Amino acid sequence: MVKKKKLPMAYKPIGFVLGWTGGALAGMAFRATWKAIRHEEDAPDALDKDRGWGEVLFAAAVQGAIFAVVRSAVDRTGATAIERSTGVWPSGGKGGRD
């Protein structure tokens, strides 16, 4: 029987820092993308009375897609680095955070 290794507790703070960094990177990527798409500094907010439904929902969809991609890339990079340094994949089961 193969004994399963336990992940060091060091991953918790590393995961937190990676999550925070990923959020900041995703925010910057969204602002740059929105500026390239619409040539505007600020994306519409759900409570912007002067913006239409289509524009608000389009901005939300673009933002959601960017955040999902950046989050997955950052999580995967962190997990790979942890596995290389400890020999243990950070997720206990098949799934991850979700």
C-alpha positions as YAML, in Angstrom:
chain: A
units: angstrom
residues:
- id: 1
  name: MET
  ca: [0.00, 0.00, 0.00]
- id: 2
  name: VAL
  ca: [1.32, 3.42, -0.93]
- id: 3
  name: LYS
  ca: [1.21, 5.92, 1.90]
- id: 4
  name: LYS
  ca: [-0.21, 9.27, 0.78]
- id: 5
  name: LYS
  ca: [1.95, 12.26, 1.66]
- id: 6
  name: LYS
  ca: [0.36, 15.21, 3.43]
- id: 7
  name: LEU
  ca: [0.76, 18.68, 2.03]
- id: 8
  name: PRO
  ca: [2.76, 20.99, 4.24]
- id: 9
  name: MET
  ca: [0.75, 23.74, 5.95]
- id: 10
  name: ALA
  ca: [2.92, 26.22, 4.07]
- id: 11
  name: TYR
  ca: [0.55, 26.07, 1.10]
- id: 12
  name: LYS
  ca: [-2.23, 27.95, 2.92]
- id: 13
  name: PRO
  ca: [-0.44, 31.32, 3.02]
- id: 14
  name: ILE
  ca: [1.04, 30.71, -0.43]
- id: 15
  name: GLY
  ca: [-2.43, 30.03, -1.80]
- id: 16
  name: PHE
  ca: [-3.71, 33.22, -0.20]
- id: 17
  name: VAL
  ca: [-0.94, 35.32, -1.74]
- id: 18
  name: LEU
  ca: [-1.45, 33.65, -5.13]
- id: 19
  name: GLY
  ca: [-5.18, 34.38, -4.97]
- id: 20
  name: TRP
  ca: [-4.63, 38.02, -4.09]
- id: 21
  name: THR
  ca: [-2.01, 38.41, -6.81]
- id: 22
  name: GLY
  ca: [-4.24, 36.70, -9.35]
- id: 23
  name: GLY
  ca: [-7.09, 39.07, -8.51]
- id: 24
  name: ALA
  ca: [-4.86, 42.09, -8.96]
- id: 25
  name: LEU
  ca: [-3.53, 40.78, -12.28]
- id: 26
  name: ALA
  ca: [-7.04, 39.99, -13.50]
- id: 27
  name: GLY
  ca: [-8.20, 43.50, -12.61]
- id: 28
  name: MET
  ca: [-5.34, 45.05, -14.57]
- id: 29
  name: ALA
  ca: [-5.99, 42.72, -17.52]
- id: 30
  name: PHE
  ca: [-9.69, 43.60, -17.53]
- id: 31
  name: ARG
  ca: [-9.04, 47.34, -17.48]
- id: 32
  name: ALA
  ca: [-6.58, 47.02, -20.36]
- id: 33
  name: THR
  ca: [-8.96, 44.79, -22.31]
- id: 34
  name: TRP
  ca: [-11.92, 47.10, -21.77]
- id: 35
  name: LYS
  ca: [-9.86, 50.08, -22.89]
- id: 36
  name: ALA
  ca: [-8.83, 48.19, -26.05]
- id: 37
  name: ILE
  ca: [-12.39, 47.05, -26.81]
- id: 38
  name: ARG
  ca: [-14.36, 50.21, -26.03]
- id: 39
  name: HIS
  ca: [-11.67, 52.92, -25.86]
- id: 40
  name: GLU
  ca: [-13.00, 53.97, -22.44]
- id: 41
  name: GLU
  ca: [-11.16, 54.23, -19.12]
- id: 42
  name: ASP
  ca: [-13.97, 52.78, -17.00]
- id: 43
  name: ALA
  ca: [-16.18, 49.78, -17.66]
- id: 44
  name: PRO
  ca: [-19.88, 50.13, -16.93]
- id: 45
  name: ASP
  ca: [-21.15, 49.11, -13.54]
- id: 46
  name: ALA
  ca: [-24.49, 47.40, -12.96]
- id: 47
  name: LEU
  ca: [-25.74, 50.58, -11.28]
- id: 48
  name: ASP
  ca: [-24.66, 52.97, -14.06]
- id: 49
  name: LYS
  ca: [-27.99, 54.53, -14.99]
- id: 50
  name: ASP
  ca: [-26.64, 55.96, -18.25]
- id: 51
  name: ARG
  ca: [-25.51, 52.57, -19.60]
- id: 52
  name: GLY
  ca: [-27.72, 50.04, -21.32]
- id: 53
  name: TRP
  ca: [-28.34, 46.42, -20.35]
- id: 54
  name: GLY
  ca: [-26.29, 45.06, -23.23]
- id: 55
  name: GLU
  ca: [-23.24, 47.13, -22.37]
- id: 56
  name: VAL
  ca: [-23.40, 46.27, -18.67]
- id: 57
  name: LEU
  ca: [-23.86, 42.55, -19.30]
- id: 58
  name: PHE
  ca: [-21.14, 42.48, -21.96]
- id: 59
  name: ALA
  ca: [-18.69, 44.11, -19.53]
- id: 60
  name: ALA
  ca: [-19.63, 41.59, -16.82]
- id: 61
  name: ALA
  ca: [-19.13, 38.65, -19.20]
- id: 62
  name: VAL
  ca: [-15.71, 39.91, -20.33]
- id: 63
  name: GLN
  ca: [-14.66, 40.55, -16.75]
- id: 64
  name: GLY
  ca: [-15.84, 37.11, -15.61]
- id: 65
  name: ALA
  ca: [-14.00, 35.35, -18.42]
- id: 66
  name: ILE
  ca: [-10.76, 37.20, -17.70]
- id: 67
  name: PHE
  ca: [-10.96, 36.51, -13.96]
- id: 68
  name: ALA
  ca: [-11.64, 32.80, -14.55]
- id: 69
  name: VAL
  ca: [-8.70, 32.42, -16.92]
- id: 70
  name: VAL
  ca: [-6.27, 34.34, -14.71]
- id: 71
  name: ARG
  ca: [-7.42, 32.49, -11.58]
- id: 72
  name: SER
  ca: [-6.95, 29.12, -13.25]
- id: 73
  name: ALA
  ca: [-3.53, 30.05, -14.59]
- id: 74
  name: VAL
  ca: [-2.33, 31.33, -11.21]
- id: 75
  name: ASP
  ca: [-3.77, 28.33, -9.32]
- id: 76
  name: ARG
  ca: [-2.24, 25.87, -11.76]
- id: 77
  name: THR
  ca: [1.15, 27.59, -11.64]
- id: 78
  name: GLY
  ca: [1.14, 27.57, -7.84]
- id: 79
  name: ALA
  ca: [0.08, 23.92, -7.64]
- id: 80
  name: THR
  ca: [2.78, 22.90, -10.10]
- id: 81
  name: ALA
  ca: [5.43, 24.79, -8.13]
- id: 82
  name: ILE
  ca: [4.31, 23.18, -4.86]
- id: 83
  name: GLU
  ca: [4.36, 19.72, -6.41]
- id: 84
  name: ARG
  ca: [7.87, 20.28, -7.78]
- id: 85
  name: SER
  ca: [9.18, 21.48, -4.43]
- id: 86
  name: THR
  ca: [7.35, 19.05, -2.11]
- id: 87
  name: GLY
  ca: [6.37, 16.14, -4.32]
- id: 88
  name: VAL
  ca: [2.72, 16.56, -3.28]
- id: 89
  name: TRP
  ca: [-0.11, 18.07, -5.33]
- id: 90
  name: PRO
  ca: [-1.87, 20.69, -3.14]
- id: 91
  name: SER
  ca: [-5.42, 19.43, -3.73]
- id: 92
  name: GLY
  ca: [-6.45, 16.48, -1.60]
- id: 93
  name: GLY
  ca: [-8.94, 15.01, -4.07]
- id: 94
  name: LYS
  ca: [-9.76, 15.26, -7.74]
- id: 95
  name: GLY
  ca: [-11.28, 18.72, -7.44]
- id: 96
  name: GLY
  ca: [-9.70, 21.91, -6.37]
- id: 97
  name: ARG
  ca: [-11.14, 25.02, -4.79]
- id: 98
  name: ASP
  ca: [-14.54, 24.87, -6.49]
...
